[in-house]
Amino acid sequence: MATTTTRRRREALWFYLFVSPWVIGFLVFLFGPMIASVYYSMTDWDSFTAPAWVGLQNYVTLLTDDPRFWRTLWHTFYYAAVSVPLGLVLGLWLANLLNKQVRARKLLRTLIYLPTLVPLVATAMIFRQVLAPNGPLNDSLGLFGVSGPAWLLDGDWAIPALVVMSAWSAGAATVLLLAAMKGIPRELYEAAEVDGAGAVRQFWSITLPHLTPIIFFNLIMGMIGAFQVFAQVYILVPKGKLRAAYDGAETMVPYLFDEAFGNYHMGYASAISWLLFLVVLVFTLIAFRTARRWVFYETEVK
């Protein structure tokens, strides 16, 4: 008994030893700054002088007397509402195509996933050229007699331009969906064929229900990423003389960044970050709440 107890204590000691770097990193670099940001969100602080306590004034100003906040929040909603469903549909369509017996299937899978490995800054620089007024995208539209917009130079088209760029990284969702398709038992399709079900019916009745857990995962991750979009806006959309275009595409995180490191309103920026956190939390909870109605788990008994 003594030997067993000693072994368990030794194993517990090694466990805490190996997990301690993560725990320390979490407390110092994540949890600690989060708690500090709650305090700073209730202060007037420029990061150089001592913070002055203002209570909930930052939140009141944001919600009642800051039109820029509501404008950037709308732009964020707009971007998320279009880019996330588009990424899900595009990933599902590509995965379904790649799941068929076609030539150069492995090469096509590699090419579709490859864009996700390109650094975001490099991708943004590429799309700056693609979305230029005389760029390849507008030249392609011109072949069909369509006069393309100025995209990044026009505030009304800046968000659609960012949505076009977001579709470039649909390969990650495609790979996950394709892996899930490979795990669907072949016997289900054979039984459906015996019953006379066609390809479309098999997709809606067999394939899609088995993919709903992966679709749900992609939905949550895509939604969180869309609400935190930053680099694309900061790199692609011009400022300065073309400020109108930037205002037409400014989202929450660039607004937060501008307030914190442009205007040195650190307390105000902290309040923006917590309101953004609450928005993401609410939509995530709604997604989890409604998932019971449409997400199918094979081992779950309802």
C-alpha positions as CSV (number, residue, x, y, z in Angstrom):
1,M,0.0,0.0,0.0
2,A,2.8,2.4,0.9
3,T,4.5,1.7,-2.4
4,T,1.3,2.4,-4.3
5,T,0.8,5.7,-2.5
6,T,4.3,6.8,-3.1
7,R,4.0,6.0,-6.8
8,R,0.8,8.0,-7.0
9,R,2.4,11.0,-5.3
10,R,5.3,10.8,-7.7
11,E,3.0,10.6,-10.7
12,A,1.0,13.6,-9.4
13,L,4.2,15.5,-8.8
14,W,5.4,14.9,-12.4
15,F,2.0,15.8,-13.7
16,Y,2.0,19.2,-12.0
17,L,5.6,19.7,-13.1
18,F,4.8,19.2,-16.7
19,V,1.6,21.1,-16.7
20,S,3.0,24.1,-14.7
21,P,4.4,25.9,-17.8
22,W,1.0,26.0,-19.4
23,V,-0.7,27.1,-16.1
24,I,1.9,29.8,-15.5
25,G,1.6,31.0,-19.1
26,F,-2.2,31.0,-18.8
27,L,-2.2,33.0,-15.6
28,V,0.5,35.5,-16.6
29,F,-0.3,36.1,-20.3
30,L,-4.1,35.5,-20.5
31,F,-6.1,35.4,-17.3
32,G,-4.1,38.1,-15.6
33,P,-4.4,40.6,-18.5
34,M,-8.1,39.8,-18.8
35,I,-8.7,40.7,-15.2
36,A,-6.6,43.8,-15.5
37,S,-8.5,44.9,-18.6
38,V,-11.8,44.7,-16.7
39,Y,-10.3,47.3,-14.3
40,Y,-8.9,49.4,-17.0
41,S,-12.2,49.4,-18.9
42,M,-13.6,51.4,-16.0
43,T,-10.8,54.0,-16.0
44,D,-9.5,56.9,-18.1
45,W,-6.0,55.7,-18.9
46,D,-3.5,56.6,-21.6
47,S,-0.8,54.0,-20.6
48,F,1.6,56.7,-19.5
49,T,-0.1,58.3,-16.5
50,A,-2.0,56.7,-13.6
51,P,-5.5,55.5,-14.5
52,A,-8.4,57.6,-13.3
53,W,-11.5,55.8,-12.2
54,V,-14.6,56.6,-14.2
55,G,-16.8,53.6,-13.4
56,L,-19.1,52.6,-16.2
57,Q,-18.7,55.9,-18.1
58,N,-16.7,54.2,-21.0
59,Y,-19.5,51.7,-21.6
60,V,-22.2,54.4,-21.4
61,T,-20.3,56.6,-23.9
62,L,-19.9,53.7,-26.3
63,L,-23.5,52.6,-26.2
64,T,-25.1,56.1,-26.2
65,D,-22.7,58.6,-27.6
66,D,-20.3,57.0,-30.0
67,P,-21.7,56.5,-33.6
68,R,-18.4,55.1,-34.7
69,F,-18.9,52.1,-32.3
70,W,-22.3,51.3,-33.8
71,R,-20.9,51.7,-37.3
72,T,-18.0,49.3,-36.8
73,L,-20.3,46.9,-35.0
74,W,-22.6,46.9,-38.0
75,H,-19.7,46.3,-40.4
76,T,-18.6,43.4,-38.2
77,F,-22.0,41.9,-38.3
78,Y,-22.2,42.4,-42.1
79,Y,-18.9,40.7,-42.7
80,A,-19.6,37.8,-40.3
81,A,-23.1,37.3,-41.7
82,V,-21.8,36.9,-45.3
83,S,-18.3,35.4,-44.9
84,V,-19.2,32.6,-42.4
85,P,-22.1,31.1,-44.4
86,L,-20.1,31.5,-47.6
87,G,-17.2,29.7,-46.2
88,L,-19.4,26.8,-44.9
89,V,-21.2,26.4,-48.2
90,L,-18.0,26.6,-50.3
91,G,-16.2,24.2,-48.0
92,L,-19.1,21.7,-48.2
93,W,-19.3,22.0,-52.0
94,L,-15.5,21.5,-52.4
95,A,-15.5,18.6,-50.0
96,N,-18.3,16.9,-51.9
97,L,-16.5,17.3,-55.2
98,L,-13.2,16.0,-53.8
99,N,-14.9,13.0,-52.3
100,K,-15.8,11.7,-55.8
101,Q,-13.5,9.5,-57.9
102,V,-11.9,12.1,-60.1
103,R,-8.5,12.4,-61.7
104,A,-5.7,14.2,-59.8
105,R,-7.8,14.0,-56.7
106,K,-4.8,14.3,-54.3
107,L,-3.3,17.2,-56.2
108,L,-6.6,19.0,-56.1
109,R,-6.9,18.5,-52.3
110,T,-3.4,19.9,-51.9
111,L,-4.1,22.9,-54.1
112,I,-7.3,23.7,-52.2
113,Y,-5.7,23.5,-48.8
114,L,-2.5,25.3,-49.9
115,P,-3.9,28.9,-49.5
116,T,-4.5,28.3,-45.8
117,L,-0.7,27.9,-45.4
118,V,0.1,31.2,-46.9
119,P,0.7,34.0,-44.3
120,L,-2.2,36.4,-44.0
121,V,-0.1,39.4,-44.7
122,A,1.2,37.8,-48.0
123,T,-2.4,36.9,-48.9
124,A,-3.6,40.4,-48.2
125,M,-0.8,41.9,-50.5
126,I,-1.8,39.5,-53.2
127,F,-5.5,40.5,-53.0
128,R,-4.6,44.1,-53.0
129,Q,-3.5,43.6,-56.6
130,V,-6.4,41.2,-57.4
131,L,-8.9,43.7,-56.2
132,A,-7.4,46.8,-57.8
133,P,-9.7,48.7,-60.1
134,N,-7.7,47.4,-63.1
135,G,-6.8,44.1,-61.4
136,P,-7.5,40.5,-62.6
137,L,-10.9,40.3,-60.9
138,N,-12.3,43.3,-62.7
139,D,-10.7,42.2,-66.0
140,S,-12.4,38.8,-65.6
141,L,-15.8,40.6,-65.0
142,G,-15.2,42.7,-68.1
143,L,-15.1,39.5,-70.2
144,F,-18.8,39.1,-69.3
145,G,-19.6,42.8,-69.9
146,V,-19.7,43.6,-66.2
147,S,-17.9,46.8,-65.1
148,G,-16.3,45.9,-61.8
149,P,-16.3,48.4,-58.9
150,A,-13.3,50.0,-57.2
151,W,-13.6,47.4,-54.4
152,L,-11.1,48.6,-51.8
153,L,-11.3,52.3,-52.8
154,D,-15.1,52.4,-52.5
155,G,-16.6,52.3,-49.0
156,D,-19.7,50.5,-50.3
157,W,-17.7,47.7,-51.8
158,A,-14.9,47.3,-49.2
159,I,-16.7,44.7,-47.0
160,P,-17.7,42.6,-50.1
161,A,-14.0,42.7,-51.1
162,L,-13.0,41.4,-47.7
163,V,-15.7,38.6,-48.1
164,V,-14.1,37.7,-51.4
165,M,-10.8,37.3,-49.7
166,S,-12.3,35.2,-46.9
167,A,-13.4,32.6,-49.4
168,W,-9.7,32.1,-50.3
169,S,-9.2,30.2,-47.0
170,A,-12.1,27.7,-47.3
171,G,-9.6,24.9,-47.7
172,A,-9.3,24.3,-43.9
173,A,-13.1,23.6,-43.6
174,T,-12.9,21.5,-46.8
175,V,-10.3,19.2,-45.3
176,L,-12.3,18.6,-42.1
177,L,-15.5,18.0,-44.0
178,L,-13.7,15.6,-46.4
179,A,-12.3,13.6,-43.5
180,A,-15.8,13.4,-42.0
181,M,-17.2,12.2,-45.3
182,K,-14.6,9.4,-45.4
183,G,-15.9,8.2,-42.0
184,I,-19.5,7.7,-43.1
185,P,-20.3,4.0,-43.3
186,R,-20.6,2.8,-46.9
187,E,-23.4,0.5,-45.9
188,L,-25.8,3.5,-45.5
189,Y,-25.3,4.5,-49.1
190,E,-25.8,0.9,-50.3
191,A,-29.0,0.6,-48.4
192,A,-30.2,3.9,-49.8
193,E,-29.4,2.7,-53.3
194,V,-31.4,-0.4,-52.7
195,D,-34.4,1.8,-51.7
196,G,-34.0,3.8,-54.9
197,A,-32.5,7.0,-53.4
198,G,-30.6,9.1,-55.9
199,A,-27.4,11.0,-55.4
200,V,-29.1,14.2,-54.2
201,R,-31.3,12.3,-51.8
202,Q,-28.3,10.4,-50.4
203,F,-26.5,13.7,-49.8
204,W,-29.4,15.3,-47.9
205,S,-30.4,12.2,-45.9
206,I,-27.0,10.6,-45.2
207,T,-24.1,12.8,-46.0
208,L,-25.3,16.1,-44.6
209,P,-26.6,14.8,-41.2
210,H,-23.3,13.0,-40.6
211,L,-21.4,16.2,-41.3
212,T,-23.4,18.5,-39.0
213,P,-20.9,18.2,-36.1
214,I,-18.0,19.4,-38.4
215,I,-20.3,22.1,-39.8
216,F,-21.1,23.2,-36.3
217,F,-17.4,23.3,-35.4
218,N,-16.6,25.3,-38.5
219,L,-19.5,27.6,-37.8
220,I,-18.3,28.4,-34.2
221,M,-14.6,28.9,-35.3
222,G,-15.6,30.9,-38.4
223,M,-17.9,33.1,-36.4
224,I,-15.3,33.9,-33.7
225,G,-12.7,34.6,-36.4
226,A,-15.0,36.8,-38.4
227,F,-15.9,39.0,-35.3
228,Q,-12.1,39.4,-34.7
229,V,-11.1,40.2,-38.2
230,F,-8.3,42.7,-38.1
231,A,-5.3,42.2,-40.4
232,Q,-7.3,42.1,-43.6
233,V,-8.9,45.5,-42.9
234,Y,-5.8,47.1,-41.6
235,I,-3.7,46.0,-44.6
236,L,-6.1,46.1,-47.5
237,V,-8.4,49.1,-46.9
238,P,-6.6,52.5,-47.4
239,K,-6.7,55.4,-44.9
240,G,-5.6,59.0,-45.3
241,K,-7.2,60.7,-48.3
242,L,-9.3,57.6,-48.9
243,R,-10.6,57.6,-45.3
244,A,-14.2,57.1,-46.6
245,A,-13.3,53.7,-47.9
246,Y,-11.7,52.7,-44.6
247,D,-14.8,54.0,-42.6
248,G,-16.9,51.8,-44.9
249,A,-15.0,48.7,-43.9
250,E,-13.8,49.4,-40.4
251,T,-14.7,46.6,-38.0
252,M,-14.5,46.3,-34.2
253,V,-10.9,45.1,-33.7
254,P,-9.3,47.8,-36.0
255,Y,-11.5,50.4,-34.1
256,L,-10.2,49.0,-30.8
257,F,-6.6,49.1,-32.1
258,D,-7.0,52.7,-33.3
259,E,-8.3,53.8,-29.9
260,A,-5.7,52.0,-28.0
261,F,-2.5,52.6,-30.0
262,G,-3.6,55.6,-32.1
263,N,-5.4,57.8,-29.6
264,Y,-3.9,56.1,-26.5
265,H,-7.4,55.6,-25.0
266,M,-6.5,52.4,-23.3
267,G,-9.4,52.4,-20.9
268,Y,-11.8,53.1,-23.7
269,A,-10.3,50.4,-25.9
270,S,-10.6,47.9,-23.0
271,A,-14.3,48.6,-22.8
272,I,-14.6,48.0,-26.5
273,S,-12.9,44.7,-26.2
274,W,-15.2,43.5,-23.4
275,L,-18.3,44.6,-25.4
276,L,-16.9,42.6,-28.3
277,F,-16.4,39.7,-26.1
278,L,-20.0,39.8,-24.9
279,V,-21.2,40.0,-28.5
280,V,-19.2,36.9,-29.5
281,L,-20.3,35.1,-26.3
282,V,-24.0,35.8,-27.0
283,F,-23.8,34.5,-30.6
284,T,-21.8,31.5,-29.5
285,L,-24.4,30.6,-26.8
286,I,-27.2,31.0,-29.4
287,A,-25.3,28.7,-31.7
288,F,-24.9,26.1,-29.0
289,R,-28.5,26.5,-27.9
290,T,-29.9,25.9,-31.4
291,A,-27.4,23.1,-32.2
292,R,-29.7,20.5,-30.5
293,R,-32.2,21.0,-33.3
294,W,-29.9,20.3,-36.3
295,V,-26.6,18.7,-35.1
296,F,-26.6,15.0,-35.4
297,Y,-24.2,12.8,-33.3
298,E,-24.2,9.1,-34.4
299,T,-23.7,7.8,-30.9
300,E,-26.3,10.1,-29.3
301,V,-29.7,8.7,-28.3
302,K,-32.6,11.3,-28.3
